[in-house]
């Protein structure tokens, strides 16, 4: 979402599979109208793939993806790269982007630049803390009292509810715990003793949890990952150049947004 053009092929195919008839336009070929049809297609397809409506920032990013693709599509038509195609929007966009790519050029790069980029993107390379744990899922209503009694039975060596299920999680990163269970749950699990069933509250209710092990975070080494960093920097730099080139092309058009992205 943060770099729509980088993912335009994926998102373009996934979110905007509809034919070019989806485009809302005026008689002026240099006017692009991002209308209700575009928003509806984006919102419906996002919800179908993600399971929820897009937030305002996500909707704005989807609009940006569509607008980038529309600019490339029209540029492709103006360059007549659609000749020989059967009006396939994605192929025209790809050809137009190929013209843009032909004019991109990487600047010189040395270890100083790569180290700076590496340090500013450490979250991508550092290995986060990872958790091995189990969750015993109580059948029926999982009130605090019921879960506490269940946990006491588990720690006492009795199986507890015969209809309960067991979920085993391996190497779950801290960020995933926060997303799935909530920040307070993740903090409590991090401080929990290993090998003991505990009653812990999550953002969706009470849980019976047993921590098995924690793998502590590992700091990445630039020297060991230099080749990976170089490739990542190259991809990001070319993506920025592509985005800038498309934004420059966009200035040839009058863009109108109908309604709000929410």
C-alpha positions as CSV (number, residue, x, y, z in Angstrom):
1,X,0.0,0.0,0.0
2,X,2.8,2.4,0.8
3,X,4.2,2.0,-2.8
4,X,1.3,1.4,-5.1
5,X,3.3,1.4,-8.3
6,X,5.6,-1.3,-7.1
7,X,2.7,-3.6,-6.8
8,X,0.6,-2.3,-9.7
9,X,0.7,-5.6,-11.6
10,X,-0.5,-7.6,-8.6
11,X,-3.0,-5.1,-7.3
12,X,-4.1,-4.1,-10.8
13,X,-5.0,-7.7,-11.6
14,X,-6.4,-8.4,-8.1
15,X,-8.4,-5.3,-7.4
16,X,-9.2,-4.0,-10.9
17,X,-9.9,-7.0,-13.0
18,X,-12.9,-5.3,-14.5
19,X,-12.7,-4.2,-18.1
20,X,-11.7,-0.7,-19.1
21,X,-15.5,0.1,-19.3
22,X,-15.1,0.7,-15.5
23,X,-13.4,4.0,-16.3
24,X,-15.5,7.1,-15.7
25,X,-14.4,9.8,-18.2
26,X,-15.6,13.0,-19.8
27,X,-15.3,14.0,-23.4
28,X,-11.9,15.5,-22.7
29,X,-9.3,12.8,-23.2
30,X,-7.0,14.6,-20.9
31,X,-9.4,14.4,-18.0
32,X,-9.5,11.5,-15.6
33,X,-12.5,11.1,-13.3
34,X,-12.0,8.7,-10.4
35,X,-15.7,8.1,-9.9
36,X,-18.1,5.9,-7.9
37,X,-17.7,2.9,-10.1
38,X,-13.9,2.9,-9.4
39,X,-14.5,3.2,-5.7
40,X,-17.2,0.5,-5.6
41,X,-15.0,-2.0,-7.6
42,X,-12.0,-1.3,-5.3
43,X,-14.1,-1.6,-2.1
44,X,-15.9,-4.7,-3.1
45,X,-12.8,-6.6,-4.3
46,X,-10.8,-5.5,-1.3
47,X,-13.5,-6.8,1.1
48,X,-13.8,-10.1,-0.9
49,X,-10.0,-10.7,-0.5
50,X,-9.3,-9.2,2.9
51,X,-12.6,-9.9,4.7
52,X,-13.3,-6.3,5.7
53,X,-13.9,-2.9,4.2
54,X,-10.8,-0.8,3.4
55,X,-9.9,2.0,5.9
56,X,-9.7,5.6,4.6
57,X,-5.9,5.3,4.1
58,X,-6.3,2.0,2.3
59,X,-9.0,3.4,0.1
60,X,-6.9,6.3,-0.8
61,X,-4.0,4.0,-1.7
62,X,-6.4,1.9,-3.9
63,X,-7.4,5.0,-5.7
64,X,-3.8,5.9,-6.2
65,X,-3.1,2.4,-7.7
66,X,-6.0,2.8,-10.1
67,X,-5.0,6.3,-11.0
68,X,-1.4,5.2,-11.7
69,X,-2.7,2.4,-13.9
70,X,-5.1,4.7,-15.7
71,X,-2.3,7.2,-16.5
72,X,-0.1,4.4,-17.8
73,X,-3.0,3.0,-19.8
74,X,-3.7,6.3,-21.5
75,X,0.0,6.9,-22.1
76,X,0.2,3.4,-23.7
77,X,-2.8,4.3,-26.0
78,X,-1.2,7.6,-27.0
79,X,2.0,5.7,-27.9
80,X,-0.1,3.2,-29.8
81,X,1.4,0.3,-27.9
82,X,-2.0,-1.3,-27.9
83,X,-1.7,-2.2,-31.6
84,X,-1.9,-5.9,-31.9
85,X,-3.6,-6.4,-28.5
86,X,-7.2,-7.2,-28.0
87,X,-7.9,-4.1,-25.8
88,X,-6.4,-5.8,-22.7
89,X,-5.8,-3.1,-20.2
90,X,-3.1,-4.8,-18.2
91,X,-1.0,-5.5,-21.3
92,X,-1.2,-1.9,-22.4
93,X,-0.2,-0.7,-18.9
94,X,2.7,-3.1,-18.9
95,X,3.9,-1.9,-22.3
96,X,3.6,1.8,-21.1
97,X,5.6,1.0,-18.0
98,X,8.2,-0.7,-20.1
99,X,8.7,2.7,-21.8
100,X,9.0,4.3,-18.4
101,X,11.5,1.7,-17.3
102,X,13.7,2.3,-20.3
103,X,14.3,5.8,-19.0
104,X,15.2,4.9,-15.4
105,X,18.8,4.7,-14.3
106,X,20.2,3.7,-11.0
107,X,22.6,6.2,-9.3
108,X,26.0,5.0,-8.2
109,X,25.9,3.2,-4.8
110,X,28.5,2.3,-2.3
111,X,28.6,0.8,1.2
112,X,27.9,4.2,2.8
113,X,24.6,4.6,1.0
114,X,23.7,0.9,1.5
115,X,24.5,1.0,5.2
116,X,22.3,4.1,5.7
117,X,19.5,2.4,3.9
118,X,20.0,-0.8,5.9
119,X,19.9,1.1,9.2
120,X,16.7,2.9,8.2
121,X,15.0,-0.4,7.3
122,X,16.3,-2.6,10.2
123,X,12.8,-3.9,11.0
124,X,13.0,-5.7,7.7
125,X,16.3,-7.5,8.5
126,X,16.4,-7.9,12.3
127,X,15.0,-11.2,13.5
128,X,12.1,-10.5,15.9
129,X,11.4,-12.4,19.1
130,X,9.5,-15.6,18.4
131,X,7.2,-17.5,20.6
132,X,6.3,-21.2,20.8
133,X,3.1,-21.7,22.8
134,X,-0.1,-23.7,23.1
135,X,-3.7,-22.7,23.5
136,X,-6.3,-25.0,25.0
137,X,-9.6,-23.9,23.6
138,X,-12.5,-24.5,26.0
139,X,-15.8,-25.6,24.4
140,X,-18.9,-23.6,25.1
141,X,-18.8,-20.2,26.8
142,X,-15.3,-19.3,27.8
143,X,-15.9,-17.0,30.8
144,X,-13.1,-16.0,33.1
145,X,-14.3,-18.4,35.8
146,X,-14.6,-21.3,33.4
147,X,-11.2,-20.7,31.9
148,X,-9.5,-20.4,35.3
149,X,-11.1,-23.7,36.4
150,X,-10.0,-25.3,33.2
151,X,-6.4,-24.0,33.6
152,X,-6.3,-25.3,37.2
153,X,-7.4,-28.7,36.0
154,X,-4.7,-28.7,33.3
155,X,-2.0,-27.8,35.7
156,X,-3.3,-30.5,38.1
157,X,-2.7,-33.1,35.5
158,X,-6.3,-33.8,34.6
159,X,-7.5,-33.4,31.0
160,X,-10.3,-31.0,31.9
161,X,-13.1,-30.6,29.3
162,X,-13.1,-33.6,27.0
163,X,-14.4,-31.4,24.2
164,X,-11.6,-28.9,24.4
165,X,-9.3,-28.4,21.5
166,X,-5.5,-27.8,21.4
167,X,-3.7,-25.3,19.2
168,X,0.0,-25.4,18.9
169,X,1.9,-22.4,17.6
170,X,5.6,-22.3,16.6
171,X,7.9,-19.4,16.1
172,X,5.1,-16.7,16.2
173,X,6.7,-13.2,16.0
174,X,5.8,-10.6,18.6
175,X,4.0,-8.4,16.0
176,X,1.8,-11.3,15.1
177,X,0.8,-11.9,18.7
178,X,-0.1,-8.2,19.1
179,X,-2.2,-8.3,15.9
180,X,-4.0,-11.6,16.8
181,X,-4.4,-11.3,20.6
182,X,-3.6,-7.7,21.6
183,X,-0.6,-5.9,23.1
184,X,-1.4,-6.7,26.7
185,X,-1.7,-10.4,25.9
186,X,1.7,-10.4,24.1
187,X,3.3,-8.6,27.1
188,X,1.9,-11.1,29.5
189,X,3.0,-14.0,27.5
190,X,6.5,-12.6,27.2
191,X,6.7,-12.5,31.0
192,X,5.0,-15.9,31.6
193,X,7.0,-18.9,33.0
194,X,7.5,-21.6,30.4
195,X,5.7,-25.0,30.8
196,X,2.8,-23.7,32.9
197,X,-0.8,-23.2,31.9
198,X,-2.1,-19.7,32.6
199,X,-5.3,-17.7,32.2
200,X,-4.6,-14.7,30.0
201,X,-7.0,-12.2,28.6
202,X,-6.8,-11.3,24.9
203,X,-8.7,-8.7,23.0
204,X,-11.3,-11.3,22.2
205,X,-11.7,-12.8,25.6
206,X,-10.1,-15.2,28.1
207,X,-7.6,-17.8,27.0
208,X,-5.9,-20.9,28.4
209,X,-2.2,-20.5,27.3
210,X,1.0,-22.3,28.0
211,X,4.3,-20.8,26.9
212,X,6.8,-23.4,25.7
213,X,9.8,-21.3,24.6
214,X,10.9,-17.8,23.5
215,X,13.6,-17.2,20.9
216,X,15.1,-13.9,21.6
217,X,15.5,-11.3,18.8
218,X,18.6,-11.3,16.7
219,X,20.3,-8.2,15.3
220,X,21.0,-8.5,11.6
221,X,24.6,-8.1,10.2
222,X,25.0,-5.7,7.2
223,X,28.1,-7.7,6.0
224,X,26.2,-11.0,6.0
225,X,23.2,-9.4,4.1
226,X,24.9,-7.0,1.8
227,X,23.8,-8.7,-1.4
228,X,20.2,-8.8,-0.1
229,X,20.4,-5.1,0.9
230,X,21.7,-4.2,-2.5
231,X,18.9,-5.9,-4.2
232,X,16.3,-4.4,-1.9
233,X,17.8,-0.9,-2.4
234,X,17.8,-1.4,-6.2
235,X,14.2,-2.5,-6.2
236,X,13.1,0.4,-4.0
237,X,15.1,3.0,-5.9
238,X,13.7,1.9,-9.3
239,X,10.2,1.8,-7.8
240,X,10.6,5.4,-6.6
241,X,11.8,6.5,-10.1
242,X,8.9,4.7,-11.7
243,X,6.5,6.4,-9.4
244,X,8.0,9.8,-10.0
245,X,7.9,9.3,-13.8
246,X,4.2,8.3,-13.6
247,X,3.4,11.3,-11.4
248,X,5.1,13.5,-14.0
249,X,3.0,12.0,-16.8
250,X,-0.1,12.5,-14.6
251,X,0.4,16.3,-14.9
252,X,-0.7,16.1,-18.5
253,X,-4.2,15.2,-17.3
254,X,-6.9,16.9,-15.3
255,X,-7.8,14.5,-12.4
256,X,-11.2,14.8,-10.8
257,X,-12.2,12.8,-7.7
258,X,-15.9,12.3,-7.2
259,X,-16.9,11.8,-3.6
260,X,-14.6,10.9,-0.7
261,X,-12.4,7.7,-0.6
262,X,-14.2,6.5,2.7
